[in-house]
């Protein structure tokens, strides 16, 4: 029920500074649109981790920097072990930077949905 916006592949640089402010929006847990603030917490290879709050269903949310540039897509929450049990770390949110997305395949996938 949300009107889509036109999208073009960004030409800005990916976020590089730990502590940089970010924002992401999505529809977690079948809820209506939620917009959340975040900070860059660290890097693991090409991907980065935001310190924020996310829930199951947040994957696919678009992430923007403080200037409104698209910087990536939420794809996972961190997991850890505590006393032999898996624990979901909702405050450590993984992001795939836009620079590593295969845009040709993404476009083909979106067209196949229509």
C-alpha positions as CSV (number, residue, x, y, z in Angstrom):
1,X,0.0,0.0,0.0
2,X,3.1,2.2,0.0
3,X,3.8,4.1,-3.2
4,X,7.4,3.1,-4.4
5,X,10.0,5.7,-5.1
6,X,12.2,5.7,-8.2
7,X,15.6,4.2,-7.4
8,X,18.9,4.6,-9.1
9,X,22.2,3.1,-8.1
10,X,24.0,5.6,-5.8
11,X,27.3,7.2,-6.7
12,X,28.2,8.2,-3.1
13,X,30.9,6.5,-1.1
14,X,30.1,3.8,1.4
15,X,30.1,4.6,5.1
16,X,33.6,4.3,6.5
17,X,33.7,6.0,9.9
18,X,32.8,4.2,13.1
19,X,30.2,6.3,14.9
20,X,28.7,7.7,11.7
21,X,24.9,8.2,12.1
22,X,22.6,6.1,10.0
23,X,18.9,5.5,9.7
24,X,16.9,2.6,8.3
25,X,13.3,1.9,7.5
26,X,11.4,-1.3,7.1
27,X,8.4,-3.4,8.1
28,X,9.7,-5.8,10.9
29,X,7.4,-8.5,12.2
30,X,4.5,-7.6,9.8
31,X,4.2,-4.1,11.4
32,X,3.7,-0.9,9.6
33,X,6.7,1.2,8.5
34,X,9.3,1.7,11.2
35,X,12.2,4.1,11.0
36,X,15.1,3.6,13.4
37,X,18.4,5.5,14.1
38,X,21.7,3.7,14.2
39,X,25.5,4.2,14.5
40,X,28.2,2.4,12.6
41,X,29.7,0.0,15.3
42,X,32.3,-1.8,13.3
43,X,33.4,-3.7,10.2
44,X,33.8,-7.4,9.2
45,X,35.3,-7.5,5.8
46,X,33.1,-5.6,3.3
47,X,30.1,-5.6,5.6
48,X,29.5,-3.4,8.6
49,X,27.6,-3.6,11.8
50,X,25.2,-1.0,13.1
51,X,24.5,-0.4,16.8
52,X,20.7,0.0,16.8
53,X,17.5,-2.0,17.4
54,X,16.1,-4.4,14.9
55,X,13.8,-7.4,14.9
56,X,13.1,-10.5,12.9
57,X,11.7,-9.2,9.6
58,X,14.0,-6.1,9.5
59,X,16.0,-7.8,6.8
60,X,15.7,-5.9,3.5
61,X,15.4,-2.5,5.2
62,X,17.2,0.2,3.3
63,X,20.0,2.0,5.3
64,X,20.8,5.7,4.7
65,X,23.5,8.0,6.0
66,X,22.8,11.4,7.7
67,X,22.9,13.1,4.2
68,X,20.2,10.8,2.9
69,X,22.5,8.6,0.8
70,X,21.6,5.0,0.4
71,X,24.5,2.9,1.9
72,X,23.2,-0.6,2.2
73,X,20.6,-3.2,3.2
74,X,19.9,-4.8,6.6
75,X,20.4,-8.5,6.2
76,X,21.0,-10.1,9.7
77,X,21.1,-9.7,13.5
78,X,24.0,-11.0,15.5
79,X,23.9,-14.2,17.5
80,X,26.1,-15.1,20.4
81,X,26.5,-17.9,23.0
82,X,25.7,-17.5,26.7
83,X,26.1,-20.5,29.0
84,X,25.7,-22.8,26.0
85,X,22.6,-21.2,24.6
86,X,22.2,-19.1,21.5
87,X,21.2,-15.5,22.2
88,X,19.9,-13.0,19.7
89,X,21.7,-9.7,19.9
90,X,19.1,-7.3,18.5
91,X,21.3,-4.3,19.0
92,X,24.0,-5.5,16.6
93,X,22.6,-5.2,13.1
94,X,24.5,-6.4,10.0
95,X,24.4,-4.4,6.8
96,X,25.4,-5.4,3.2
97,X,26.9,-2.2,1.6
98,X,25.4,-1.2,-1.7
99,X,28.8,-1.4,-3.3
100,X,28.8,-5.2,-3.0
101,X,25.2,-5.8,-4.3
102,X,24.9,-7.4,-7.7
103,X,22.6,-4.8,-9.2
104,X,22.0,-6.7,-12.5
105,X,20.7,-9.7,-10.6
106,X,18.7,-7.5,-8.2
107,X,17.0,-5.8,-11.2
108,X,16.2,-9.1,-12.8
109,X,14.7,-10.4,-9.6
110,X,12.5,-7.3,-9.1
111,X,11.3,-7.5,-12.7
112,X,10.4,-11.2,-12.2
113,X,8.2,-10.2,-9.2
114,X,6.0,-8.1,-11.4
